[in-house]
Amino acid sequence: VQLQASGGGLVQAGGSLRLSCTASGRTDSTYPLAWFRQAPGKEREFVASISRSGSITNYADSVKGRFTISRDNAKNAVYLQMNSLKPEDTAVYYCAANRFGSYNLWGQGTLVTVSS
């Protein structure tokens, strides 16, 4: 299974972006999914996660109320709707799948740049 993230770009502060991540290859299993991000010079950090069915979501405090994670299992996809973006949201965003208790399957990342 491979994950492919897309949707990043340059946006002004206060704007919105929607990231997508699709799975290809052997997709007969449904995993909990998440978005992480890594800003320049910083460690990778958790952004949001979603359960297999999509009924349970979790968010980092820094994005609560602004970001929404969702998934479409029929399309093997997970999304991250990002609203009210701030310059501190600038980072490479990665999608990841939780297989067997840890996030050990990662997409290649998509760059989000928020200008002030």
LOTOR-855618 format. One record per residue: residue in three letters; x, y, z of N, C-alpha, C in turn. Coordinates in steps of 0.05 Angstrom, whole numbers, plus 32768, in hexadecimal, padded with zeros to 4 digits. Example, Ala and Ser with C-alpha at 12.3 -4.5 7.8 and 13.67 -1.06 7.14 Angstrom:
! residues 2
site residu=ALA; n.xx=8108; n.yy=7F8E; n.zz=809C; ca.xx=80F6; ca.yy=7FA6; ca.zz=809C; c.xx=8108; c.yy=7FBE; c.zz=809C
site residu=SER; n.xx=8101; n.yy=7FD3; n.zz=808E; ca.xx=8111; ca.yy=7FEB; ca.zz=808F; c.xx=8102; c.yy=8001; c.zz=809D
***
This chain:
! residues 116
site residu=VAL; n.xx=8011; n.yy=7FE8; n.zz=8000; ca.xx=8000; ca.yy=8000; ca.zz=8000; c.xx=8012; c.yy=8019; c.zz=8000
site residu=GLN; n.xx=800A; n.yy=802C; n.zz=7FF0; ca.xx=8019; ca.yy=8046; ca.zz=7FEF; c.xx=8005; c.yy=805C; c.zz=7FF4
site residu=LEU; n.xx=800E; n.yy=8071; n.zz=8001; ca.xx=7FFD; ca.yy=8089; ca.zz=8006; c.xx=8008; c.yy=80A0; c.zz=7FF6
site residu=GLN; n.xx=7FF6; n.yy=80AF; n.zz=7FEA; ca.xx=7FFE; ca.yy=80C6; ca.zz=7FD9; c.xx=7FEE; c.yy=80DE; c.zz=7FE2
site residu=ALA; n.xx=7FFD; n.yy=80F2; n.zz=7FED; ca.xx=7FF0; ca.yy=810A; ca.zz=7FF6; c.xx=7FF1; c.yy=8120; c.zz=7FE1
site residu=SER; n.xx=7FDD; n.yy=8131; n.zz=7FE1; ca.xx=7FDC; ca.yy=8147; ca.zz=7FCE; c.xx=7FCB; c.yy=815E; c.zz=7FD9
site residu=GLY; n.xx=7FCC; n.yy=8174; n.zz=7FCC; ca.xx=7FBB; ca.yy=818B; ca.zz=7FD3; c.xx=7FC9; c.yy=81A2; c.zz=7FE1
site residu=GLY; n.xx=7FE3; n.yy=819F; n.zz=7FE6; ca.xx=7FF2; ca.yy=81B4; ca.zz=7FF3; c.xx=7FF5; c.yy=81CC; c.zz=7FDF
site residu=GLY; n.xx=7FFF; n.yy=81E2; n.zz=7FEA; ca.xx=8003; ca.yy=81F9; ca.zz=7FDA; c.xx=8008; c.yy=8212; c.zz=7FEB
site residu=LEU; n.xx=8008; n.yy=8229; n.zz=7FDE; ca.xx=800C; ca.yy=8242; ca.zz=7FEB; c.xx=7FF1; c.yy=8250; c.zz=7FEF
site residu=VAL; n.xx=7FEC; n.yy=8259; n.zz=8007; ca.xx=7FD3; ca.yy=8266; ca.zz=800E; c.xx=7FD8; c.yy=827D; c.zz=8021
site residu=GLN; n.xx=7FC8; n.yy=8291; n.zz=8020; ca.xx=7FCB; ca.yy=82A7; ca.zz=8033; c.xx=7FBF; c.yy=82A0; c.zz=804E
site residu=ALA; n.xx=7FC8; n.yy=82AC; n.zz=8062; ca.xx=7FBD; ca.yy=82A8; ca.zz=807D; c.xx=7F9F; c.yy=82AD; c.zz=807C
site residu=GLY; n.xx=7F90; n.yy=829C; n.zz=808A; ca.xx=7F73; ca.yy=829E; ca.zz=808A; c.xx=7F66; c.yy=828D; c.zz=8074
site residu=GLY; n.xx=7F76; n.yy=8283; n.zz=8062; ca.xx=7F6B; ca.yy=8274; ca.zz=804C; c.xx=7F67; c.yy=8257; c.zz=8053
site residu=SER; n.xx=7F60; n.yy=8247; n.zz=803E; ca.xx=7F59; ca.yy=822B; ca.zz=8042; c.xx=7F68; c.yy=821A; c.zz=802D
site residu=LEU; n.xx=7F6D; n.yy=8201; n.zz=8035; ca.xx=7F77; ca.yy=81ED; ca.zz=8023; c.xx=7F6B; c.yy=81D2; c.zz=802B
site residu=ARG; n.xx=7F69; n.yy=81C1; n.zz=8017; ca.xx=7F5F; ca.yy=81A5; ca.zz=801D; c.xx=7F74; c.yy=8192; c.zz=8013
site residu=LEU; n.xx=7F7F; n.yy=8183; n.zz=8025; ca.xx=7F93; ca.yy=816E; ca.zz=801F; c.xx=7F85; c.yy=8154; c.zz=801A
site residu=SER; n.xx=7F8F; n.yy=8144; n.zz=8008; ca.xx=7F85; ca.yy=812A; ca.zz=8002; c.xx=7F9B; c.yy=8115; c.zz=8004
site residu=CYS; n.xx=7F94; n.yy=80FD; n.zz=800B; ca.xx=7FA8; ca.yy=80E7; ca.zz=800C; c.xx=7F99; c.yy=80CE; c.zz=8003
site residu=THR; n.xx=7FA4; n.yy=80C2; n.zz=7FEE; ca.xx=7F97; ca.yy=80AA; ca.zz=7FE4; c.xx=7FAA; c.yy=8092; c.zz=7FE6
site residu=ALA; n.xx=7F9F; n.yy=807B; n.zz=7FEB; ca.xx=7FAE; ca.yy=8062; ca.zz=7FED; c.xx=7FAC; c.yy=8053; c.zz=7FD3
site residu=SER; n.xx=7FC2; n.yy=8047; n.zz=7FCC; ca.xx=7FC3; ca.yy=8036; ca.zz=7FB4; c.xx=7FD1; c.yy=801C; c.zz=7FBB
site residu=GLY; n.xx=7FCE; n.yy=8009; n.zz=7FA9; ca.xx=7FD9; ca.yy=7FEF; ca.zz=7FAF; c.xx=7FC4; c.yy=7FDD; c.zz=7FBD
site residu=ARG; n.xx=7FCD; n.yy=7FCC; n.zz=7FCF; ca.xx=7FBB; ca.yy=7FBA; ca.zz=7FDD; c.xx=7FAC; c.yy=7FCA; c.zz=7FF2
site residu=THR; n.xx=7F93; n.yy=7FD0; n.zz=7FED; ca.xx=7F83; ca.yy=7FE0; ca.zz=7FFF; c.xx=7F6B; c.yy=7FD1; c.zz=800A
site residu=ASP; n.xx=7F6F; n.yy=7FB7; n.zz=8010; ca.xx=7F59; ca.yy=7FA7; ca.zz=801B; c.xx=7F56; c.yy=7FAB; c.zz=8039
site residu=SER; n.xx=7F69; n.yy=7FB8; n.zz=8045; ca.xx=7F66; ca.yy=7FBE; ca.zz=8062; c.xx=7F61; c.yy=7FDC; c.zz=8066
site residu=THR; n.xx=7F51; n.yy=7FE2; n.zz=807A; ca.xx=7F4C; ca.yy=7FFD; ca.zz=8082; c.xx=7F5A; c.yy=8004; c.zz=809B
site residu=TYR; n.xx=7F6B; n.yy=8019; n.zz=809B; ca.xx=7F7B; ca.yy=8020; ca.zz=80B2; c.xx=7F72; c.yy=803B; c.zz=80BD
site residu=PRO; n.xx=7F77; n.yy=803F; n.zz=80D7; ca.xx=7F75; ca.yy=805A; ca.zz=80E1; c.xx=7F89; c.yy=806B; c.zz=80D2
site residu=LEU; n.xx=7F82; n.yy=8084; n.zz=80CD; ca.xx=7F93; ca.yy=8096; ca.zz=80BD; c.xx=7F97; c.yy=80B0; c.zz=80CC
site residu=ALA; n.xx=7FAC; n.yy=80BD; n.zz=80C5; ca.xx=7FB3; ca.yy=80D6; ca.zz=80D2; c.xx=7FC2; c.yy=80E9; c.zz=80C0
site residu=TRP; n.xx=7FC2; n.yy=8102; n.zz=80C7; ca.xx=7FD3; ca.yy=8116; ca.zz=80BB; c.xx=7FE8; c.yy=811F; c.zz=80D0
site residu=PHE; n.xx=8000; n.yy=8122; n.zz=80C7; ca.xx=8016; ca.yy=812D; ca.zz=80D7; c.xx=8021; c.yy=8144; c.zz=80C7
site residu=ARG; n.xx=8031; n.yy=8154; n.zz=80D4; ca.xx=803F; ca.yy=816A; ca.zz=80C5; c.xx=805A; c.yy=816F; c.zz=80D1
site residu=GLN; n.xx=806C; n.yy=8179; n.zz=80C0; ca.xx=8087; ca.yy=8180; ca.zz=80C9; c.xx=808E; c.yy=819B; c.zz=80BE
site residu=ALA; n.xx=8092; n.yy=81AE; n.zz=80D0; ca.xx=809A; ca.yy=81C9; ca.zz=80C8; c.xx=80B9; c.yy=81CA; c.zz=80C6
site residu=PRO; n.xx=80C3; n.yy=81DD; n.zz=80B7; ca.xx=80E1; ca.yy=81DF; ca.zz=80B5; c.xx=80EE; c.yy=81E1; c.zz=80D0
site residu=GLY; n.xx=8102; n.yy=81D0; n.zz=80D5; ca.xx=8111; ca.yy=81D0; ca.zz=80ED; c.xx=8103; c.yy=81C5; c.zz=8105
site residu=LYS; n.xx=80EC; n.yy=81B9; n.zz=8101; ca.xx=80DD; ca.yy=81AE; ca.zz=8118; c.xx=80D7; c.yy=8190; c.zz=8113
site residu=GLU; n.xx=80D0; n.yy=8183; n.zz=8129; ca.xx=80C9; ca.yy=8167; ca.zz=8127; c.xx=80AD; c.yy=8163; c.zz=811B
site residu=ARG; n.xx=80A9; n.yy=814C; n.zz=8110; ca.xx=808E; ca.yy=8145; ca.zz=8106; c.xx=807A; c.yy=8144; c.zz=811D
site residu=GLU; n.xx=8063; n.yy=814F; n.zz=8118; ca.xx=804E; ca.yy=8150; ca.zz=812D; c.xx=8033; c.yy=8146; c.zz=8123
site residu=PHE; n.xx=8024; n.yy=813B; n.zz=8135; ca.xx=8009; ca.yy=8131; ca.zz=812F; c.xx=7FF7; c.yy=8149; c.zz=8129
site residu=VAL; n.xx=7FE5; n.yy=8145; n.zz=8116; ca.xx=7FD1; ca.yy=8159; ca.zz=810F; c.xx=7FB5; c.yy=814F; c.zz=8115
site residu=ALA; n.xx=7FAE; n.yy=8138; n.zz=8109; ca.xx=7F93; ca.yy=812E; ca.zz=810C; c.xx=7F93; c.yy=8110; c.zz=8105
site residu=SER; n.xx=7F80; n.yy=8102; n.zz=8110; ca.xx=7F7D; ca.yy=80E5; ca.zz=810A; c.xx=7F5F; c.yy=80DF; c.zz=8107
site residu=ILE; n.xx=7F5A; n.yy=80C8; n.zz=80FA; ca.xx=7F3F; ca.yy=80BF; ca.zz=80F5; c.xx=7F3E; c.yy=80A1; c.zz=80F7
site residu=SER; n.xx=7F29; n.yy=8097; n.zz=8103; ca.xx=7F27; ca.yy=807A; ca.zz=8106; c.xx=7F1F; c.yy=806C; c.zz=80EC
site residu=ARG; n.xx=7F1F; n.yy=8052; n.zz=80EC; ca.xx=7F19; ca.yy=8042; ca.zz=80D4; c.xx=7EFE; c.yy=804A; c.zz=80C7
site residu=SER; n.xx=7EEA; n.yy=804D; n.zz=80D8; ca.xx=7ECF; ca.yy=8054; ca.zz=80CE; c.xx=7ECB; c.yy=8072; c.zz=80C9
site residu=GLY; n.xx=7EDD; n.yy=8081; n.zz=80D5; ca.xx=7EDA; ca.yy=809E; ca.zz=80D3; c.xx=7ECA; c.yy=80AB; c.zz=80E9
site residu=SER; n.xx=7EC1; n.yy=809A; n.zz=80FC; ca.xx=7EB0; ca.yy=80A4; ca.zz=8111; c.xx=7EBF; c.yy=80B2; c.zz=8128
site residu=ILE; n.xx=7ED9; n.yy=80AC; n.zz=812A; ca.xx=7EE9; ca.yy=80B8; ca.zz=813F; c.xx=7F00; c.yy=80C8; c.zz=8133
site residu=THR; n.xx=7F02; n.yy=80E1; n.zz=813B; ca.xx=7F17; ca.yy=80F2; ca.zz=8132; c.xx=7F25; c.yy=80FF; c.zz=814A
site residu=ASN; n.xx=7F3E; n.yy=8106; n.zz=8146; ca.xx=7F4E; ca.yy=8114; ca.zz=815B; c.xx=7F5E; c.yy=8129; c.zz=814D
site residu=TYR; n.xx=7F63; n.yy=813F; n.zz=815C; ca.xx=7F71; ca.yy=8155; ca.zz=8151; c.xx=7F86; c.yy=8160; c.zz=8165
site residu=ALA; n.xx=7F9B; n.yy=816A; n.zz=815A; ca.xx=7FAE; ca.yy=8179; ca.zz=816B; c.xx=7FA0; c.yy=8193; c.zz=8173
site residu=ASP; n.xx=7FA7; n.yy=819C; n.zz=818B; ca.xx=7F9A; ca.yy=81B4; ca.zz=8196; c.xx=7F9F; c.yy=81CC; c.zz=8183
site residu=SER; n.xx=7FB5; n.yy=81CC; n.zz=8175; ca.xx=7FBC; ca.yy=81E3; ca.zz=8165; c.xx=7FAA; c.yy=81E6; c.zz=814C
site residu=VAL; n.xx=7F9C; n.yy=81D0; n.zz=8145; ca.xx=7F8B; ca.yy=81D1; ca.zz=812C; c.xx=7F6E; c.yy=81CD; c.zz=8132
site residu=LYS; n.xx=7F67; n.yy=81C8; n.zz=814B; ca.xx=7F4B; ca.yy=81C3; ca.zz=8152; c.xx=7F3A; c.yy=81DB; c.zz=814A
site residu=GLY; n.xx=7F23; n.yy=81D5; n.zz=813D; ca.xx=7F11; ca.yy=81EA; ca.zz=8135; c.xx=7F17; c.yy=81F6; c.zz=811A
site residu=ARG; n.xx=7F2F; n.yy=81F0; n.zz=8110; ca.xx=7F37; ca.yy=81FA; ca.zz=80F5; c.xx=7F3B; c.yy=81E4; c.zz=80E0
site residu=PHE; n.xx=7F44; n.yy=81CD; n.zz=80E9; ca.xx=7F48; ca.yy=81B7; ca.zz=80D6; c.xx=7F34; c.yy=81A1; c.zz=80DA
site residu=THR; n.xx=7F2D; n.yy=8193; n.zz=80C5; ca.xx=7F1B; ca.yy=817D; ca.zz=80C6; c.xx=7F26; c.yy=8166; c.zz=80B6
site residu=ILE; n.xx=7F28; n.yy=814F; n.zz=80C3; ca.xx=7F31; ca.yy=8137; ca.zz=80B5; c.xx=7F18; c.yy=8126; c.zz=80AE
site residu=SER; n.xx=7F19; n.yy=811A; n.zz=8097; ca.xx=7F03; ca.yy=8108; ca.zz=808E; c.xx=7F0F; c.yy=80F2; c.zz=807C
site residu=ARG; n.xx=7EFF; n.yy=80DF; n.zz=8076; ca.xx=7F09; ca.yy=80C9; ca.zz=8065; c.xx=7EF2; c.yy=80BE; c.zz=8054
site residu=ASP; n.xx=7EF9; n.yy=80B2; n.zz=803E; ca.xx=7EE6; ca.yy=80A5; ca.zz=802C; c.xx=7EF2; c.yy=8089; c.zz=8027
site residu=ASN; n.xx=7EE9; n.yy=8075; n.zz=8035; ca.xx=7EF5; ca.yy=805B; ca.zz=8032; c.xx=7EF0; c.yy=804F; c.zz=8016
site residu=ALA; n.xx=7EDA; n.yy=8057; n.zz=800A; ca.xx=7ED5; ca.yy=804D; ca.zz=7FEF; c.xx=7EEA; c.yy=8056; c.zz=7FDB
site residu=LYS; n.xx=7EF6; n.yy=806D; n.zz=7FE1; ca.xx=7F0A; ca.yy=8079; ca.zz=7FCF; c.xx=7F26; c.yy=8075; c.zz=7FDB
site residu=ASN; n.xx=7F28; n.yy=8067; n.zz=7FF1; ca.xx=7F42; ca.yy=8063; ca.zz=7FFF; c.xx=7F50; c.yy=807E; c.zz=8003
site residu=ALA; n.xx=7F41; n.yy=8091; n.zz=800D; ca.xx=7F4C; ca.yy=80AC; ca.zz=8010; c.xx=7F46; c.yy=80B8; c.zz=802B
site residu=VAL; n.xx=7F58; n.yy=80CA; n.zz=8033; ca.xx=7F55; ca.yy=80DA; ca.zz=804B; c.xx=7F5A; c.yy=80F7; c.zz=8044
site residu=TYR; n.xx=7F4C; n.yy=8109; n.zz=8051; ca.xx=7F4E; ca.yy=8125; ca.zz=804A; c.xx=7F53; c.yy=8135; c.zz=8063
site residu=LEU; n.xx=7F5E; n.yy=814D; n.zz=805F; ca.xx=7F62; ca.yy=8160; ca.zz=8074; c.xx=7F5A; c.yy=817B; c.zz=806A
site residu=GLN; n.xx=7F43; n.yy=8184; n.zz=8073; ca.xx=7F39; ca.yy=819F; ca.zz=806D; c.xx=7F45; c.yy=81B3; c.zz=8081
site residu=MET; n.xx=7F54; n.yy=81C6; n.zz=8076; ca.xx=7F62; ca.yy=81D9; ca.zz=8087; c.xx=7F57; c.yy=81F5; c.zz=8082
site residu=ASN; n.xx=7F4B; n.yy=8200; n.zz=8097; ca.xx=7F3F; ca.yy=821B; ca.zz=8095; c.xx=7F4E; c.yy=822E; c.zz=80A8
site residu=SER; n.xx=7F4A; n.yy=8248; n.zz=80A3; ca.xx=7F57; ca.yy=825C; ca.zz=80B4; c.xx=7F74; c.yy=8257; c.zz=80B8
site residu=LEU; n.xx=7F82; n.yy=8252; n.zz=80A2; ca.xx=7F9E; ca.yy=824B; ca.zz=80A4; c.xx=7FAF; c.yy=8261; c.zz=80AF
site residu=LYS; n.xx=7FC4; n.yy=825A; n.zz=80BD; ca.xx=7FD6; ca.yy=826C; ca.zz=80CA; c.xx=7FF2; c.yy=8267; c.zz=80BF
site residu=PRO; n.xx=8004; n.yy=827B; n.zz=80C0; ca.xx=801F; ca.yy=8277; ca.zz=80B7; c.xx=802D; c.yy=825F; c.zz=80C6
site residu=GLU; n.xx=8026; n.yy=825B; n.zz=80DF; ca.xx=8031; ca.yy=8245; ca.zz=80EE; c.xx=8027; c.yy=8229; c.zz=80E5
site residu=ASP; n.xx=8014; n.yy=8229; n.zz=80D3; ca.xx=800B; ca.yy=820F; ca.zz=80C8; c.xx=801D; c.yy=8207; c.zz=80B0
site residu=THR; n.xx=8030; n.yy=8218; n.zz=80A9; ca.xx=8042; ca.yy=8212; ca.zz=8093; c.xx=8053; c.yy=81F9; c.zz=809A
site residu=ALA; n.xx=8052; n.yy=81E5; n.zz=8089; ca.xx=8060; ca.yy=81CC; ca.zz=808E; c.xx=805C; c.yy=81B9; c.zz=8077
site residu=VAL; n.xx=806B; n.yy=81A3; n.zz=8078; ca.xx=8065; ca.yy=818D; ca.zz=8066; c.xx=8051; c.yy=817B; c.zz=8074
site residu=TYR; n.xx=803B; n.yy=8175; n.zz=8068; ca.xx=8027; ca.yy=8165; ca.zz=8074; c.xx=8028; c.yy=8148; c.zz=8069
site residu=TYR; n.xx=8027; n.yy=8135; n.zz=807B; ca.xx=8029; ca.yy=8119; ca.zz=8074; c.xx=8010; c.yy=810A; c.zz=807D
site residu=CYS; n.xx=8006; n.yy=80F8; n.zz=806C; ca.xx=7FF1; ca.yy=80E6; ca.zz=8075; c.xx=7FFF; c.yy=80CC; c.zz=807E
site residu=ALA; n.xx=7FF2; n.yy=80BE; n.zz=8090; ca.xx=7FFE; ca.yy=80A5; ca.zz=809A; c.xx=7FE8; c.yy=8092; c.zz=80A2
site residu=ALA; n.xx=7FEE; n.yy=8078; n.zz=80A0; ca.xx=7FDC; ca.yy=8063; ca.zz=80A7; c.xx=7FE6; c.yy=8054; c.zz=80C0
site residu=ASN; n.xx=7FD4; n.yy=804E; n.zz=80D2; ca.xx=7FDB; ca.yy=803F; ca.zz=80EA; c.xx=7FD6; c.yy=8022; c.zz=80E5
site residu=ARG; n.xx=7FED; n.yy=8014; n.zz=80E1; ca.xx=7FEB; ca.yy=7FF7; ca.zz=80DD; c.xx=7FF6; c.yy=7FE9; c.zz=80F5
site residu=PHE; n.xx=7FE6; n.yy=7FD9; n.zz=8102; ca.xx=7FEF; ca.yy=7FC8; ca.zz=8118; c.xx=7FF9; c.yy=7FD9; c.zz=8130
site residu=GLY; n.xx=7FEC; n.yy=7FF0; n.zz=8135; ca.xx=7FF2; ca.yy=7FFF; ca.zz=814D; c.xx=8004; c.yy=8016; c.zz=814A
site residu=SER; n.xx=800F; n.yy=801B; n.zz=8133; ca.xx=8021; ca.yy=8033; ca.zz=8130; c.xx=801E; c.yy=803E; c.zz=8114
site residu=TYR; n.xx=8024; n.yy=8058; n.zz=8111; ca.xx=8024; ca.yy=8064; ca.zz=80F7; c.xx=803E; c.yy=805D; c.zz=80E9
site residu=ASN; n.xx=803C; n.yy=8049; n.zz=80D8; ca.xx=8054; ca.yy=8040; ca.zz=80CB; c.xx=8052; c.yy=803F; c.zz=80AC
site residu=LEU; n.xx=803E; n.yy=804B; n.zz=80A2; ca.xx=803B; ca.yy=804D; ca.zz=8085; c.xx=8036; c.yy=806B; c.zz=807F
site residu=TRP; n.xx=8049; n.yy=8077; n.zz=8070; ca.xx=8048; ca.yy=8094; ca.zz=806C; c.xx=8047; c.yy=809B; c.zz=804F
site residu=GLY; n.xx=8039; n.yy=80B1; n.zz=8049; ca.xx=8039; ca.yy=80BD; ca.zz=802F; c.xx=8052; c.yy=80CE; c.zz=802B
site residu=GLN; n.xx=8055; n.yy=80DA; n.zz=8014; ca.xx=806D; ca.yy=80E9; ca.zz=800E; c.xx=806C; c.yy=8106; c.zz=8018
site residu=GLY; n.xx=8056; n.yy=8110; n.zz=8020; ca.xx=8054; ca.yy=812B; ca.zz=802A; c.xx=804C; c.yy=813F; c.zz=8015
site residu=THR; n.xx=803E; n.yy=8154; n.zz=801E; ca.xx=8036; ca.yy=8169; ca.zz=800C; c.xx=803A; c.yy=8184; c.zz=801B
site residu=LEU; n.xx=8047; n.yy=8197; n.zz=800E; ca.xx=804F; ca.yy=81B0; ca.zz=801B; c.xx=8038; c.yy=81C4; c.zz=801C
site residu=VAL; n.xx=8033; n.yy=81CE; n.zz=8034; ca.xx=8020; ca.yy=81E4; ca.zz=8038; c.xx=802F; c.yy=81FC; c.zz=8042
site residu=THR; n.xx=802C; n.yy=8212; n.zz=8033; ca.xx=8039; ca.yy=822B; ca.zz=803B; c.xx=8024; c.yy=8241; c.zz=803F
site residu=VAL; n.xx=8023; n.yy=824C; n.zz=8057; ca.xx=8010; ca.yy=8261; ca.zz=805D; c.xx=801F; c.yy=827B; c.zz=8061
site residu=SER; n.xx=8018; n.yy=828E; n.zz=8050; ca.xx=8025; ca.yy=82A8; ca.zz=8051; c.xx=8016; c.yy=82BB; c.zz=8062
site residu=SER; n.xx=8024; n.yy=82CD; n.zz=806F; ca.xx=8017; ca.yy=82E0; ca.zz=8081; c.xx=800F; c.yy=82FA; c.zz=8073
***
